[in-house]
């Protein structure tokens, strides 16, 4: 039973295909977590170490969260690249047809890809954290480190990167090329910020829904903190739920993928419709905001910009959706 769900041949193929990403994650993690602390507390001049120690004695020390945030951001980017490597480049190079011809179900193939990626992420975080703990434990700053706070940030880091990887992998299952997977992954990273900003402009332009405006303002910190928040106010359940849903969606889409749709922006009609509506709406919001800020500050200016930009966006996405990308 164990060998059935974890076939060694399939694991060997997937590991061989993306093994460089494991080393990239490990090495990049070293440069943003243990090495900066080693430089600060072990290799810096004694005077600067003493000044830093006096500062935390007077003000207290909250573990340097910026280091874990840097690790989180770096690993999210590398996890997205890993997902593109596993699906987008495999589709581009023609390896996908070979993979589908193997004596394994697509459920096994996608699950193996997912577990390989999760293993890389777990190893990169835990190895760097262990090294960082050893470094901090052997410095004069060790008595001031809040280890419970540190542990919480480690767990949050893992869950955030897990969710980012799962979403990127899901995007890869509905994208028709590595280019569209790359673009969509980048867009998903910025979309929450963009939408909050544009809805601010919409509410300001029409001078309505003042209560909603303040509700949106209250949502903005949570949106920002998904990737680079400082306070760790995360719901572990929400991050796990996002990971599970993205994995389930990717599993469903991968099992129904057809090679003849490779090269399209998206390979499923329903997601093509979602893309057209979403792209048109975003371009319309951007056009309305631009006209409101630069041409005419008022409802008329915003409305004209919204309608013109929306029409341009619809024509553009309709044209792009009919093309096949061959990069």
N, C-alpha and C positions, 0 to 999 in steps of 0.2 A: 504493500500500500504506500509506504514511504517513497519507494523508488518510482512508483507510478506518478506521484505528484511532484517529485523532484528528480526528473531524469538527468543523469550525469552528463549525457551527451549534449542536451540542450543547454544546460548550465555552462558547460565548457565553451560552447559556441558563443553564448551571450557574453561571458566574461572575457573571452578573447577579443570580441568585437569592440568592447568599450573599456578595456583594462587601463588605458592611459588616463581615463577620467578619474579612476580611483587615486592614482598618484597625484593628479592635479588637485583634487580635493584635499588630500593630506598635506601637500606642500603649501598650498595657498592658506590653509588653516593655520599652519605654523607661523606664517608671516603676520597674521592678524590676531592671534591669541597668545601663545606662550612666548614668542620671541619679543614682542613689545614689553611684556612684564619682566623678562630676563634682562633686557636692556635698561629698564627703569630701576629695578631693584638690585641687580647683581653687577652689571657692567658699567653703570654710570658712576660719575665721580662721587666720592664719599660725602662731599658737601651738598650735592644735589639730593642724594638719598636722604641725608639728615634733614634737609629742608622739607622734603616730601613727607617724611615721618613726623616732623613737628606739625605740619599742616593737618594730617589725619588725626594726630593726638588732640589737636585743638577743636577740630570740626567734626571728627568722626569719619569713618570710612564706609561708604557704600561701595560694594565691589564695582570696579570700573566697567560699567555696563556698556560703554561704547565699544569695548573689545568684543563682547558677545554680539553686539549689533553688527559690527563689521563682519564677524564670522557668519552671522545669519544672512547678511546681504550677499557676501561672496558665495556661500554655498547655495543660495537660491538661484543666483545667476548660473553657477556651474551645474546645478540640478536641471535647469532649463536646457542648457547645452547638452547634457547627458540625454535628456528625453528626445531632443532633436537628433542626436547621434543614433539613438536606438531605433527611431521610427522614420524621421525625415530622410536622413542619409541612406538608411537601408532601402527606403522606397526609391530614392534617386539612383542608387547604384545598381538596382536590379536584384539585390539580395533578398528582397521581400518575396519574390516568386519562389526562390530557393527555400526560404524559410517556410512558406506555406506548403511546399511539397514534402517537408519532413513528416515522419510518421507520428506527429503530435497534433492534438487538437489546437485550435487557435486560443482556446481558454488556457491551455497549458503554456503556450508560447507567450501570451501577453502577461500571464501571472508570473512567469519566470523573468521576463523583462522588468516587471514592477519590483519583484523581490530583489533582483540584482541591484537596481537603483536604490532601493531602501537600505540594502546592506552597505552600499558605498557611503551613503549619507550617514548611517549610524556609525560606521567605522571612522569616518572623517571627524565627526563630532567627538566621539568618545576618546579616540587616540589623542586628539589635541587637548581635550579637557584633562585627561590624565596627566599629560606632560605639564599643562598649566598648573594643575594642583600641586604637583611635585615642586615646580618652580616657586610658587607662592608659599608653600609649606616651609621652604628653606630660606625664606627671606625675613627681614625684620618686620615686614608688614603683616605676617601671618596672624598675629593676635587680633588684628583689626578687621580681618576679612569676615564678612557675615556669610557663613557657609550655607545657611538655609536659603538666603537670597540668591547666592551663587547657583545652588542646585535648581531652584525654580527657573532661573534664566537658562540653564542648560536644557531643561525639559521643554521650555517654550521654544528655544532654538531648534530642537529636534522636530517639534510638531509643526512649526512654521515652514521649515524646509521640506518636511514630508508633504505638507499640503501644496506647496509651490511645485514640487516635483510631480505630484499626482495630477494637478491641474495641467501642467505642461504636457504630461504624457497623454491625458485625455484630449487636449488640443491636437496633439499629433495624430490621434486616431481619426479625427474628422477633417484634417487638413490634407490637401492633395499634393503638397510638396514641402520640402524642408524650408523653403523661403516663406511660404504662408504660415507654417508652424512657428517660425522665428518671429514673424511680424505679429501674429496673433498672441503669442506668449508675451511679447513686449507690451502690446496694447492692453492685455489683461492686467499687467502690473500697474499701468498708469490710469486705467479706466476709472477706478473709484475716485481718484483725485480730480480727474477731468469732469466727471459728472457732477460732483459736489460744487466745483467752481462754476460750471455752466448753470446749474440750478440757482445758484446765488444770483448770477446776472439776470436770469429769467425773472426771479421774484423782485429784484431791484427795478427792472425795466417796467414791470406792470404794477408795482407798488401794491401788491396784494399778498394775502397769505402771510401776514407778518408773524403770526405764531409759528407757522411752518418754517419760516426763515430761521428762527431761533432753534427749532428742533434740528434743522440741518446743521446749524453751527455746532450743536451738541454732538452730532454724529461725526463731525470731521476729525476730532482727536482719535477716535477709535479706528477710523479709516487709515489715518496716518500711522498708527502704531502697529498695524498688521506687519509691516516690514521693518520699521526702524523706531518703534516706540521705546520710550525710556523707562516706563513704569511697570511693565510686565502685567498690565491689566488685561490678560487674555483669558478666554474661556477655553480650557483644554478640550472640553466636549465639542465646541464648535469647530476647532481645528481638526479634531479627529473625524467629525462628521463630514467636513469638507473633503478630507482625504478619502474616506470610504465612498462618498458619492462620486468623486472624480474617478476613482478606481472602477467602480461599478459601471459608470457611464463609458469609460474607456474600454472595458471588457466587452460591453454590449456592442459598441461601435466597431471594435477591432474584429469581432466575430462576423461582422457583416460587411467588411471592407471589400471592395472590388478593385482589382488592379487596373481595369480600363479607365477608372476615374482619376488615376494618378496624373498630376500636373494641374488639376483644377484648384481653385482657391479652397473649396470645401468639397467633400465627396458625397454628401448626403443632401437631398433636396430640402429637407426640413431645416437644416443648418444654413443652407444657402439663403432661404427665406429670412431666417433670423439675422444673418449677416447683412442682407440688403436693408432690412428695417433698421437695424442698429447703426449701420454706417450712415444711412440717410439722416437719421435722427441726430447723430453726433455732429455731422457736417452742418446740419440746419442750426443746431444750438450754437456751434462755433460761428457761423455766419451771422446769426442774430446778435451774438455778443460783440462781434467785430463792428457791425454797423452801429450798434448802440454806443460803443465806446469811441468810435473814430469818425462817424458821419453825422448821425442825428440821435441825440439822447431823448428817446421817447418811445412810446408803444409802436408808433408807425415805423420808426427806423428799425426797431428790433424785428417787427413783423415782416417787413420787406426783406431784410437780411436773412431771416429764417427761411422764408419761402424760396428766395433765389438760390441760397446755398443748398437748401434741401433738394431742389430740382437738379442742380449741378451734381450733388452727391449721388442722387439716384441714377442719373445717366452714367456717371463714372463707375459705380459699383456694378451696374448692370453690364457695362462693357467688360470690366475686369472678370466678372464671373463667367463670361463666355470664352475667355482665353485660357490656354494651357501654358503653364510656366515650365520652361525646359532649361533650368539652371542646375 
